[in-house]
Amino acid sequence: MSDVLDSRTMDRLEQAYSDNRLLATFPDDLRGALDGRLEVIDLDVGDVVLRRGQQVSYSTFPVGPTMVSLIVDLEDGRSVEVASIGREGAVGGIISCGNIPAFSRAETMVAGPAVRVPLDVVEEAKSGSGHLRNLFCRYADYLLAQIMQTVACNSFHPIEARAARWLLTAMDRAGSRLELTQESLAGLLGVQRTTVNAVARQLQDDGLISTRRGVIHVHDREGLERISCECYDRVEHFFGDMIGPGGTGRGRGCD
């Protein structure tokens, strides 16, 4: 029984290394050093990876379709997504040093697997790997860029363009079938549900999406790209500039 479990765990870890764009850049010697110290978990929609003020004790790397939103909650009960993290990134402790409290809530929006690593293991690996220090430094720049672009997008772009941008980003991670209610999407975009309902109806009338029982199906990606703002392309291109397939991007290192 244990041999079967070990074999399955190893298969899931090997798949995770190819299904997360940060893990995919880890060289063989780093993977060997992390053997037995990584855990593959399954996240369900609504699972909270981090709560505001909680001490960060794990780094979590979404795998495949999994998508986690960083959400800022206000005292009046409103909330808004400031960044979304999928297979290109990680949540918790990656862009900081040591065990510190989380500033925002990290909640699972699209279910799927993730790799969880104790933060002390992450810190140990960073101290011994120039690749990892450089990679996480670059990822910090990318995540900050995404947050800044989200602020600009939320301030100036119409809700139709913002919704299209969010759906395109989700498609990159989870495909054309998104298990997401319009109420959840409204919360992520920081608008009323009635506003998102009106946008969804227009997108359906235009043949771009269809909605049914908490699921959004995207039928016309090119149509979404036409009405989306420049924010989607700008953030995705910046990921290539900073990280790319090998983790070194097209710029200079920082270690």
C-alpha positions in Angstrom: 0.0 0.0 0.0 2.7 2.4 0.9 4.7 1.7 -2.3 1.6 2.5 -4.3 1.0 5.7 -2.4 4.7 6.7 -2.8 4.6 6.0 -6.5 1.4 8.1 -6.9 2.9 10.9 -4.9 6.0 10.9 -7.0 3.9 10.9 -10.2 1.9 13.9 -8.9 5.0 15.8 -8.0 6.6 15.1 -11.4 3.4 16.4 -13.0 3.5 19.5 -10.7 7.0 20.4 -11.9 5.7 20.7 -15.4 2.3 22.3 -14.6 3.6 25.3 -12.5 5.7 27.8 -14.5 8.0 28.5 -11.5 8.6 24.9 -10.5 9.3 24.0 -14.1 12.4 26.2 -14.0 13.9 24.3 -11.0 17.1 22.5 -12.0 17.6 18.8 -11.2 19.9 19.4 -8.3 17.3 21.7 -6.6 14.5 19.2 -7.2 16.7 16.5 -5.6 17.3 18.7 -2.6 13.5 19.2 -2.2 12.6 15.5 -2.6 10.4 14.4 0.3 9.8 17.9 1.5 7.1 19.0 -0.9 3.4 17.9 -0.6 0.8 17.8 -3.3 -2.6 19.0 -1.9 -6.1 19.5 -3.5 -7.8 22.9 -3.1 -11.5 23.3 -3.4 -13.4 26.5 -4.4 -13.6 28.7 -1.3 -10.6 27.2 0.5 -8.7 30.0 2.2 -4.9 29.5 1.7 -4.0 32.6 3.8 -6.0 34.9 6.0 -5.1 38.6 6.7 -2.8 38.7 9.7 -2.1 35.0 9.7 1.6 34.0 10.1 2.8 32.6 6.8 4.2 29.1 7.4 3.8 27.5 3.9 4.4 28.5 0.3 1.7 27.2 -2.1 2.3 26.7 -5.8 -1.0 26.3 -7.8 -0.8 23.5 -10.4 -2.6 23.2 -13.7 -6.1 24.9 -13.5 -5.9 26.0 -9.9 -6.4 29.7 -9.3 -6.0 31.6 -6.1 -7.1 35.3 -5.7 -5.4 37.8 -3.4 -8.4 39.8 -1.9 -8.4 42.9 0.2 -11.4 43.1 2.6 -12.6 46.5 3.7 -14.2 47.4 7.0 -17.5 48.2 5.3 -17.8 44.6 4.1 -16.7 45.2 0.5 -13.8 43.4 -1.0 -11.8 43.4 -4.3 -9.3 41.2 -5.9 -5.8 42.8 -6.3 -4.0 39.9 -8.0 -4.7 36.4 -9.2 -2.2 33.6 -9.0 -2.3 30.4 -10.9 0.2 28.0 -12.5 2.6 30.9 -13.2 3.2 31.6 -9.5 3.0 30.9 -5.8 1.3 32.2 -2.7 2.9 32.9 0.7 6.5 33.7 1.6 7.9 33.8 -2.0 8.4 37.5 -2.2 9.4 38.0 1.5 11.9 36.7 3.9 10.9 34.5 6.8 7.7 34.0 8.8 5.6 37.2 8.5 1.8 38.0 8.7 -0.2 37.9 5.5 -1.5 41.3 4.4 -4.4 40.0 2.2 -6.8 37.0 2.1 -5.8 34.3 -0.4 -8.9 32.3 -1.5 -9.2 29.5 -4.0 -11.3 30.6 -7.0 -10.7 27.6 -9.3 -10.3 24.2 -7.7 -7.3 21.9 -8.4 -4.0 20.6 -7.1 -1.2 22.7 -5.5 2.3 22.0 -4.1 2.7 23.1 -0.5 6.2 23.7 0.9 7.0 24.6 4.5 8.4 28.1 4.6 11.6 27.1 6.4 12.3 24.7 3.5 11.8 27.5 1.1 14.2 29.8 3.0 16.8 27.0 3.2 16.5 26.3 -0.5 16.8 30.1 -1.3 20.0 30.4 0.7 21.6 27.5 -1.2 20.4 28.3 -4.7 21.2 31.3 -6.8 18.6 30.3 -9.3 15.9 30.3 -6.7 16.9 33.7 -5.3 17.0 35.2 -8.7 13.7 33.5 -9.7 11.8 34.7 -6.7 13.2 38.2 -7.0 11.9 38.3 -10.6 8.6 36.9 -9.5 8.3 39.7 -6.9 8.7 42.2 -9.7 6.1 40.4 -11.8 3.5 40.2 -9.0 4.0 43.9 -8.1 3.5 44.8 -11.8 0.2 42.8 -11.8 -1.0 44.6 -8.7 -0.1 48.0 -10.2 -1.8 47.1 -13.5 -4.9 45.9 -11.6 -5.1 49.3 -9.7 -4.9 51.2 -13.0 -7.4 48.9 -14.6 -9.9 49.2 -11.7 -9.6 52.9 -11.7 -9.9 53.7 -15.4 -11.3 50.9 -17.5 -15.0 50.0 -18.1 -16.4 47.0 -16.4 -16.9 45.2 -19.7 -13.1 45.4 -20.4 -12.2 44.4 -16.9 -14.5 41.4 -16.9 -13.1 40.3 -20.3 -9.5 40.7 -18.9 -10.4 38.5 -15.9 -12.0 35.8 -18.0 -8.9 35.7 -20.3 -6.6 35.3 -17.4 -8.7 32.5 -15.9 -8.9 30.8 -19.3 -5.0 30.6 -19.4 -5.1 28.6 -16.2 -8.3 26.7 -16.2 -9.5 26.4 -19.8 -12.8 27.5 -21.3 -15.1 26.0 -18.6 -14.9 28.1 -15.4 -16.8 27.1 -12.3 -17.5 30.5 -11.0 -20.7 32.3 -10.0 -21.5 35.7 -11.3 -21.8 36.8 -7.6 -18.2 35.7 -7.0 -17.0 37.5 -10.2 -18.8 40.6 -8.9 -16.9 40.4 -5.6 -13.5 39.9 -7.4 -14.1 43.0 -9.6 -15.4 45.1 -6.7 -18.8 45.8 -8.3 -22.5 45.0 -7.6 -23.9 41.7 -8.8 -26.4 43.5 -10.9 -23.6 45.1 -12.8 -21.9 41.8 -13.5 -25.3 40.3 -14.5 -25.8 43.0 -17.1 -22.2 42.5 -18.5 -22.7 38.7 -18.6 -26.0 39.1 -20.5 -24.3 41.3 -23.1 -21.4 38.9 -23.5 -24.0 36.1 -23.9 -26.0 38.1 -26.5 -22.7 38.7 -28.4 -22.0 34.9 -28.4 -18.8 35.2 -26.4 -19.9 33.2 -23.3 -22.7 31.2 -21.8 -23.6 30.8 -18.1 -25.4 28.0 -16.3 -25.6 27.1 -12.7 -22.4 28.6 -11.5 -20.4 27.8 -14.6 -19.2 30.2 -17.2 -18.3 28.7 -20.6 -16.2 30.9 -22.9 -17.0 30.3 -26.6 -15.1 33.1 -28.3 -11.7 33.9 -26.9 -10.9 36.3 -29.8 -14.1 38.2 -29.1 -13.0 38.6 -25.4 -9.6 39.8 -26.5 -11.2 42.4 -28.7 -13.2 44.0 -25.8 -10.5 43.5 -23.2 -8.2 46.4 -22.2 -4.5 46.3 -22.7 -3.9 45.1 -19.1 -4.2 41.4 -19.9 -1.5 41.5 -22.6 0.8 43.9 -20.7 0.9 41.6 -17.6 1.4 38.4 -19.6 4.2 39.9 -21.6 5.9 41.2 -18.5 5.9 37.6 -17.1 7.9 36.6 -20.2 10.3 39.6 -19.7 11.0 38.7 -16.1 10.8 34.9 -15.9 10.1 33.2 -19.2 10.5 29.4 -19.7 13.9 29.2 -18.0 13.3 31.5 -15.0 15.8 34.2 -16.2 13.6 36.2 -18.5 15.2 38.7 -20.8 16.6 41.0 -18.1 19.5 41.0 -15.7 19.5 38.9 -12.5 19.3 40.5 -9.1 21.5 38.2 -7.0 
